[in-house]
Amino acid sequence: MKTSMFPRHSRSFVAKASLLAGTGLLALAVGCGRDQVSHFRVPKEAVADHPDHPGHEEHAQGMPPATGDMPAPPRPTGQGSLKWSLPKGWSEVPGEGMRFATFKSPVPGKNETTVVVLPGPAGGELANVNRWRGQIGLGPIDETTLAAARVVVKSKAGDLNVYDFTSQGQAKSRMVAGLISTPDGNTWFLKLTGDAGPVAKAKPDFMRILESLRLD
């Protein structure tokens, strides 16, 4: 009978060494697998900005965060499309993606008006108002406070619910925003934002834009 060239204790040592080497290779493989998975983590910056306020992610109820792969809703036409008249000195820039349009006022300083249209109730009025307040550093409000803050503006397109908020602190920001639902079920948001001083000067013209709204 053929005998092994290694003594019994040597064979035992080799077997143990092989087992340890196999275990080490398995741990290395698992470790490599974990490293590979970590490369697929999405950084925070990959989340797309909300269309009417760059730099802020959307967390309103019923409105998932927008991503670069999310297509913009179809641009309204016909009966569901709002029209407006701009005051003297104002200009309009066509929007991209979910932003329908941008208005530039002749008032010097930081101020801008954006127009956004979203399908359906777009998360609800209270959720949107609280999101707007959060954008200028204000805390959320409840339904009772919401009703007290609401101003109804009439237009040919229907009634708009308008809100006016100013941030606290020395460098104050101000936001005047109106929303209206159209017969096609979409919700339109028109929002004047910027530094408190320029927004105050641009507000009278902005209110005239809201009053000029009509359906195509």
Buried (B, 14 or more C-beta within 10 A) or exposed (E): EEEEEEEEEEEEEEEEEEEEEEEEEEEEEEEEEEEEEEEEEEEEEEBBEBBBBEEEEBBBEEBEEBEEEEEBBEEBEEEBBBEBEBBEEBEEEEBEBBBBBBBBBEBEEEBBBBBBBBEEBBBBBBBBBBBBBBBBEBEEBEEEEBEEBEEEBEBEBBEBBBBBBBBEEEEBBBBBBBBBBBEBEBBBBBBBBBBBBBBBBBBEBBBBBBBBBEBE
